[in-house]
Structures are given as C-alpha cells and as structure tokens.
C-alpha cells in the first residue's frame, strides 16, 4: 500500500432544515474552512460544488459514489435510513474518504468506504450511534444564529467527546500507517478494516504448464491453506513437473489441481513455465539487452545456475564435465526430457555430503574457479536461437557449460523474460477448413479418457517408482506407461463416438487423403484425438500432455497426415 | 507500463445532458436506447465489485475465460465462479476483442431487454430489425421512458449536471463499478459560447495529425485557425477546401491566405453581432451541456481507460460540439428537436427503439452520438458528420507494436506486431521516419476510396501518393523517385499511421531475416487462409509459408525459388507483416574485450606511468602528497597493476566479488533450497523495461502487472532501469578522436609510486568482458576499444589475439585499413540497442558494405551477437 494515500476523511449529514453539513473532518479544514489552529490553510476543494454527490437523491444512496474534483478523488457511500423516529422520516449521512485523483489502485479504498458505510448504518439502526451525538449540535447551531459554518464545527469537531470524530481520526491514521485498523465501538461491535490491494485475475491454467514457486511456502509455520488439494500438490511443485504430472504424483483431480495452482498464481506465489526438454528450442527476446547490461542480474543468474561447488580437489571439474557430457549423451539416446537436470540434482546431493566432510580451507581460490563468468553467461544466452534445439546447443557449448545447470540456466531466462520457448504448433491445412474444430462427443470422451489415462498411468507410476521413476522427467513416465500398457488404447474414444464422427468427416472430405492418414482401426483411434489440436492454437507440449504421447510420435503423426504435407509444423 | 493493454473501450452508453433555463437539467439523448442496468454493468452486484471477495456468481459477467472453459470439459460449475471472478482486471484481455467480450457479457447476463441494440442501424433504419428483436423488445424496457441504465431519468439528470466549477474540467462520477465520464461545457457569463476575441494559433503538427482530414492538411495553404475558443481550448477545425465559412467564422485579420476575407475588426464585430442575434438577447436558453460516456473499466485498468476515453474522445467531442454550438446553436437546436420527438412518442406510447430510429434519422446530433457509440465501443474510428461543413474523426489510439512478448501470466495481445524497431532509443537521435517504409494495412484502392471521399485535385494527388507507396522502399526513396516533397510524404505517413491505416516498418528486403512471430494470432488462421489463398492463388499456402519461415532463421531470399518469384514473394511478405504473422529478426551486438587486449592495455598504461613517474621524479622530489595520491589510487583503476589485486577489471566487478565472497557461505546453504531465482517485484517489472522502452508510455496508470508480486505494494515504474545507466561513471568516449590521441586515457592515472617494477600483466590475469555502450565507455574501456581498433591495421597477420572459438582470419575483401576507417562509425552501433540492419540507412552507407564490415569484425571474435525482433 502506498503510504498515507488518504488525504482526508469527513462525515457529512443532511439536515432537513439546514441542508448538508460537514460535521466532522480530519484533518480539520480539509473540506470546509476551519478556524482551528491546526487546520489546513485551504480546503482541498470547494465543498459546495460536490454536495449533490455527497448527499444525492434516494436513487443513488446506498451505493458507492466516487467523483473527482480539483485533482482529488472523493469516495463516499451515502446512506439513507428511513425510519419514523427521524424528522422527515429520513436520516442521511455519508462517510467519505479523499485520496489523490490519480491513485492507481483506489478500488480497495472503495471497499473500505463501503464497509464503513454499512457498519455505521447498522450501528445507527441498532442504537442510534450517529444520531445520539447530534442531540446538542443542531440546536447549538440554532443558538449560534444559523452561523454559517466555522463556529459550530470547531465547537464540536474538536470537542473530544465525539465518538464519530474519534472514529474518523483513527481510520485515517491507521489506514495510512498500517493499511488496516480495528476499532472497538462498544461491547458488541468492532470495526475491522483492511486495505486489500487489487490483484489482476489469474490467467487460465493449462495442464501442460509448469509451476514454479517464487516464495518458500514450506517454510511457513502453519499450513498454507486448508485446501486439501493445495496441500497435497505443494510438495510436487518444483519447476520441473507439469501440472498434469503434479496431479498424477499427488493423486489429485486435474481440474482441482489447476484451480489450486490458479490460487497461487493469483497471490503471486507462482510463475508458470513450460515443460523443459532438451528437444525444445529457446531464443532470446528483446529484453536480452537488459540482461547483458545489468551486472546485478548476471550475478543473480550466476548464483542461480551454478552447480554447487565441489571442494574435493582439482578433479572436481573433470567429474562435473563428465557428468554433463554424459547427460547430454544420455539425452540424445532417450530424448527423455530434463533428465539431465535430475541428474545434476542427484549429483548435487552426493556432492553436498562430500562438502560437509571437506575442510573449508581452500575456499577462496576454489570459489574463484567456480564462479561463472559474466561473459560466459552472455555468450551462452546469446547463442540460443530459433531453429536450434537445446540438445544441439549443449553439444556446441560443452566447454562453457561446466558447472552450469542447463535447466536452471534456461529457466532463469524464461522467468526474467529474456528468453522464450519456441513452441511447436501443428496445422492440418485442409482438414481444419472442413472439419469442425472439435465435435462435442469426441471432446467429452477424450476428456473422460484423459482422466482415465491419468489414473491409468498413475498406477504405472506407482509401479515404476522403485525402478527409475525419480530421475525421469514428467513426460518420461507417461511414455513408459504408454509402452507398458497395451491396454492403453482401450481408453481411447469408444468406437461409438468415432463412428459417429467419421461420417461427418468423410462426407465433407473430398480429399482422399483422409483414409491414408489412418490405415488401421487402431491407428485411427489414436489419430483422431489429435485432429482437434491441429488448428495452430495448441502447442506440442499441450498435445503431448493431453494425449499422453511422446512428442516424437505426435510430430510423426502430424507430418504423416495425408502424406502430402497436409500436416505442418510451425514453430513460433 | 511495459505491456500495452489490449484495446477495450469498455464503453456502454453515451448520454447527452443539457441544462437550460426553460427546462432545467434534461437528459436529451442516450444511446443505445436500451441500455443495461448499471448494476448489471458493474458485474455481479455488491460484494464482488472487484471480484475477489465472496463472489456472487449469479450475474457474473463471466468472460475472458474461453480457454479455460473449452479446455476442461470435466470442470464443474465451480469453474464458473472463478470465471466471474476472473473477469475483472484483465477482462478485456486474452483473445477476445472488446466487442465479442461485451457480446458475451450480454448473452451471459441473459437480459433480453437490452441485448438487441446491435440491430439498430442508424444508417438505414428501415431495413432489418424486424422479426427477432421486436418481440423481446415489446415486453419490457422498450416502453420504459423513465429510466436509463437502471436509474430514474430525473435523478440521473441531476447527477450529470454539475456546477459550473466543473467547466471544461473532467467530470468523472463513479457509481459502483461504472463510471460516467464527461466534459461539461458551460455558456460564458456574457451568454456566448466562445471567447469574443479571436486569437490566432498555429496548429501543432500533432493537432494537425489528429485532425481526421487528410485532404485538408495537405493543401498547400498553411491554414491557421479560423477560430479558437481559448488558447488551450481548441476544437477541431472545419474543412478548408470546399468550405463555406459559417457566419462569424470568416478568416480573421492577418490571415492573408484568403484574400476575400474582410479585414479583422469588422468581421469580428459582425460575427459577434450575428451570433448574438440568433441567441435570445445575450441570454441563451441552454446554459450547459455535458456529453457523458458510461464505462465499466476493470479496477486495475480504471485510470488508464478513463483517461484514454476522456482525452481522446470525450473532451474532443465536447469541444467540437461547443464549436458547433457557438456557430449556430447546434446543440440546443438539435436537443430541442430530439426532446420534441421523444415527447410526442412518449405520449403516443411508442416503443423506444422505433422512436430512436426516427430520432437518429432526423437529427445529425443524435446520429453522431450513435455513430460514436457504435464505433468507439468496438474500438474503431468514429467518423462524425456534424453538418454539411464540418466533420471529423475520433479514436482511442492503439499500440501498433510492442517489444515485449507477454508471458503466460500477462495480458495477451495476439496479433500485435512484435518489434523493437519502433522503439525510440534516444531523444536526440534523428527519427527514422524518412528511412522507414510504409506498410499499408489496407488495400491501396480501398484506402484511396476511403480517404479521398470528396473529389478534387487533392484527392487525385493523394491517390497518386498512396499508389506509389510500397513497403520495400523507404519513404525517402519513394519521394525522390516520384518527386514528392519529403515533408508531404512524411505527413501522409504519420497521418496514415495515426489513423491506423499503415505502419512504419524497416523496408522489407529479401536479404533480411523474418521469423514467424511468437505473438502471431493463430486463432485468426482459419479466416486468414482463404483470404491469403484468394490473394496468392498459385503460391504456397499460408500454413506452408509460415512453416517454411518457422525453421532455422534464414534470409528471406532463400525462400524465393526463382528471380521471377521475387515480387510475388515480397508481396507475400508484406501481407504476412501486415497481419502480424511474421516479424523481422534483427541483429544486435556488443563489443567483447579479450584478456589479451586488456593485458596489452595494462602493460601500456604501466609503461606510460613509469615514464611519467620518472619525469615527475626528475622534476620534483617526492613530496608529502604521496599519501594522498596513494589513497586516490585505490579508487582509480590503475591499482590493477599492483601485484595482489590483478583479478578485478572494473570497479563493478570488485564490488561484486567482495560482496559475494562474504555471502559465500550463505549462498551455499541457499542453493539447494532456492527453487527459483529471486523474483522481487521491482526486478520483475523494472528489469523488464531495462534497455529499450517504448517512449510512448503515455499511460503511467498501468494496471499493475502484479503477476509476480512479492513486493507488490511498492511498484515504481522502473526503479532498476534508471539505476542501470547510472551505475557506471560515464565519460565521453575518446573514440571520436580516434587513435591519434591516446593521451586521454592515460591522464587518469597519476603516479604509482608503490610499484617499482610491476610484473608485466599477462592475459590470464584478465577475463573476457563486454563493453555495454561504446558511446559511454569508461576511459579504460575506451582504451580497450582503441586497442582493438588498432589490431585491424595489420589485417589478418600479426597478433590477432585468438578469438575464442571462431574460425579465424577469414575476411572477405575487407582490408584492415578499410575496417579501421569505418571502425568509429560501426562502433557507435555496437551497444545492443541499435540494430545492425539499421546502420546502413543511419550512416548512409551501402548495405552490403556494412554487412561485410560487420562480418569482418565478427569473424575476428570481437562481438557478442544476438538476434531478436
């Protein structure tokens, strides 16, 4: 909260004979002139020009009214209580706040004013909290001979007895200083106010996105939330697992998981990344210039991407090199994404133990050797480009990558916004003009099956865990599941739904290509769910996650459509 | 604000309120006739105005969540709740444009009373609008003459007629989530609507630009204003060419260009008298009018949206009306007419919609309001026709490019052109307008038809200009070739750009590299494919083209099969650029200094120092100020010669090292636990804007990008950005003086008494580093650069300090001498902010030559090169 944004608070009452009056104002002199010594020399604006908005017609009462005058924004909540005990059966008041006109996030003040207005209404209705105080006031005014304003104000405005005045004062001070306040009114009533900053609504969360916490929620004393899903999901958020993978690991419902993640996004605890894989392509955005020029961020980066130091001697580096190159080789072979980072993570743990044993004697020279040079970072980042897969890039820069965690290197760039993932999209050229994007039946069944698949592969996951699971990336086990379960295809859309789909397609389709796409029934069942992703709106990460299929297979299928280049892959 | 927000006017209604002596405050006209209730507009009613407290999902203006909804078929209706909550801040974002967003809103609300307004077409009110809508309309609000926006008309009238304190001020009244934005105009004390004194004021270029009429401003006569209400209050001008001066607005004195105009004084008197005569003896009936635009902006975009609307539309429109009022009581006459029609219709119990059709057909004022609403609420340009002699245009300007690619958490604007070429780097730099090409966003003939509406010499001229605009030639070249004055050309260009008809781009060239834009809007692909196919029937299809361009980036000419295809392919490229499908990949570079160079420079400086020292020693014996020098020395960089401290090369590094040495232990502990890099609010947002930042950050009222909001509370615009440049001690680079004066750098270091025989610095004591900005290099950096420049002389032989890993020494036809001569020119652009592609035009060199020079330097390993848009 910007400090001291509230410039003034004032309480206005409408009197059936004397019109609207400012009864209390803090600081004094801010709304109407005051003779008190501490008063502002000049009111913030001309009160008479805005009375119609402070005490509006019935229509506009009990609504939040804001208006700008003289570069101030006045936020009021006029309240009109209709009851027989008041003269003319009406009691109209407004408890308003003045802030700067250009205050960006003024919505939270609106909420405070609204709450205050309602509370005061309640208090007045219960026990005449407001009207009680006025007993002497108006008569006093009469005695003063309808004295225009000043006298009576100073008469009771400062006179410490007024609870409402004290309320004004406390609200102003507390909200400005602490952004919240708690004011006991009487035995049974307390006013609690807090300024909540307005946050932008969270974007939709997709199953293939990878959440990464920006604050350490685990270090909090109490559980973050009573949300069971959230609590189950949290341990698996590590910047590597995609959301669908997290749902599998935590055994939670995918849509609930997404919603839990969305909450975290809303409160700014998370950033969303893409699925890291060595087959992916990353390139620089225009903000790379900022990275190159900013030394602090390079320091931060060096610290973040560095593999923890080995202090067991000079052969540390060779070990490190060896592991790095072996990972990339490993990468080539299996194409299983981001296993390298796991690899290095496990390396970390082993290294860590040895560090403890080692005496901290040669720290200085050692640390120098392990410090990653700024120009190395610059060179590494600037050499990432479109059309170059990470795998090949690693091979090109093996010598520079010693002691650097590639995944963290990429992730850092993504988070800071100077790298972007070049996603692959698939387009079926002729199909998407003729085929309805996604017939509802197929959508539903495939969605259903995808959850079924999740369960299914969950089982597989559990079975596999002992073997090699832990060191594999999110996609790998899915592939495993795919491979190990021949029954997998049983969960594909039922024959009924595909047949209901087929006639439409073939009827509209004059291109003979369609038959050749999917030669066998088996193939067709695997291929059809793919079709709805071929409109260029779905990246391969998404397709793979939804279909539980390795990227290679998907790409093969896309490129194979029609055999004559009907399926195209676009990278952007 | 870094990221532009998607255009979304959030406009829901336009009201015209007048206050007159006879009728009092009166809501004269509102459009659309059937408006949503204010409560519905402010979203779900009370508690969830800003959607983050307990949500009443019922009337949730669910929107913006299409992706979410469509992608999860399994989601239950709880999602809808989130959806409604979501709609607030970024409501206008995602792939939905303003229109569809509103439409969605409407249909969701299911408020059949007012969902038919689109069918009312003010142009030809007779057709359509028959079957479907009428039934609905009969039922409810269509006969509700007494309420507007859910408010009683009389209450609203009172609220919208502020006191005179608001004269020419922004009138902004918020009721719950909706806001009434108006620009009240009051009659003067003397009963006039304009100042009797006319003042001449030269129109600024910007004003000219914002004047919708292209034809007028091109005509040679540099017309000045015929009128001006007051210095700061200048309405849009009437047309010049076929212009019949209205009474009282003949060109004033001193306005020589139109000879027939009477001399000043009489005309003035006459005009005043005449305008007075039409009014009721200096005491006009209407005392004020207020055009009010009703918006419901999301909370976080509030300030920006309201300001945009007020500055660009509300205020200008009100001024135009005031101008018309001053001329012949336009507003009041029209108002009376509208009130009259309404009164009669009400008595006959006619429906609102049919009456509105009648009003719009009768009254140009009503029609202008209708047009205004229909266009502005769809984020289009409103062409307003006030009367026979006066029409003009209004719009809320939109961003036409952005250098920032939004991440998953930020408002998306697919289709927006992604480039840094529009970013103004330094104020002092000459603008590139003349060197840019103009990419027309519409077909030439359509454009000509639109622009040169009225026939005449100018229209023909404009047609001529526009037909000659091609995106592969810079404006300068076009104007030279066709003998068009460069100023005219530039004016046309800026006009077309301002009115969204064209974009300034770097001239398209087959030698440049283009990639598929990461920000391309693929949701429009289904529509684009047939359009493309129609345009280029015999060439590869759009997806194919995109697929081709999306591989490894290559110069565009590689995709052109034969020379005959060249033009066609360039047309395709222009088409792709127009739709934001592709963007140019531009090259940026920094100088990279090798340890060898640093060692050489260090050795040189040591030598100089020794000489200097011996000189001094000879001249005067060592004096007592030695200690002072010494302490000074530690600040200066020359201390890097003393044996122990070789490791640092710049003061910054020194700082870092010390700091991090201390923090070492901590780091170690942290490393395993840190899951992510520090993302503090300030770095996240501030850093983003570091190097290049659109100069047109008009809206400081950014909807906070609270995406990564840890310290979301204080979010200054960009704290770190300013800091970046101030970190280093800047000193003018001695580069311009070139090798002749090496003394500059050495001045820095006085004596170094503590080094009797320093060991010769060797390359391994230094590290590679990057010179961020040669223009602002420190003295040491300048010396390095200088040294690098010197290596060119000996060509490929001699020292050639081994570039790290490049294939050495291959220099195509560029001699070292050649390089040396152009070195200073080239060097200026090696700061990572100027694209190498622009060097040729900026420096007036041949493109090819720049390329060879650049490659020569690059091949010698001196550059850090990066390519982005």
Interface residues (C-beta under 8 A of the other chain):
Chain A: X1 X2 X46 X48 X49 X52 X53 X56 X57 X58 X59 X60 X63 X64 X65 X66 X67 X68 X69 X102 X104 X105 X106 X107 X108 X110 X111 X196 X197 X198 X199 X200 X201 X202 X203 X204 X205 X206 X207 X209 X212 X213 X214 X215 X216 X238 X239 X254 X255 X258 X259 X262 X265 X268 X271 X272 X283 X284 X285 X286 X287 X288 X289 X290 X292 X293 X294 X295 X296 X297 X299 X300 X301 X303 X304 X306 X308 X309 X348 X352 X355 X363 X364 X367 X368 X371 X373 X374 X375 X376 X378 X379 X381 X382 X385 X386 X387 X388 X399 X411 X412 X414 X415 X416 X417 X420 X422 X423 X425 X427 X429 X432 X433 X443 X444 X447 X448 X451 X535 X536 X537 X565 X568 X569 X570 X571 X572
Chain B: X49 X50 X51 X52 X53 X64 X65 X67 X68 X71 X72 X73 X74 X75 X76 X78 X79 X82 X85 X86 X87 X88 X89 X90 X91 X94 X151 X152 X155 X156 X158 X159 X162 X163 X165 X166 X170 X171 X172 X173 X174 X175 X176 X179 X299 X300 X302 X303 X403 X404 X405 X407 X408 X409 X420 X515 X516 X517 X518 X520 X522 X523 X525 X526 X529 X530 X541 X543 X544 X546 X547 X550 X551 X552 X553 X585 X588 X590 X592 X647 X652 X653 X656 X660 X661 X664 X667 X668 X671 X672 X673 X674 X675 X676 X677 X678 X679 X683 X687 X688 X689 X690 X691 X692 X701 X702 X703 X704 X705 X706 X707 X708 X709 X710 X712 X713 X714 X720 X721 X724 X727 X767 X768 X769 X770 X772 X773 X805 X832 X833 X864 X865 X866 X867 X868 X869
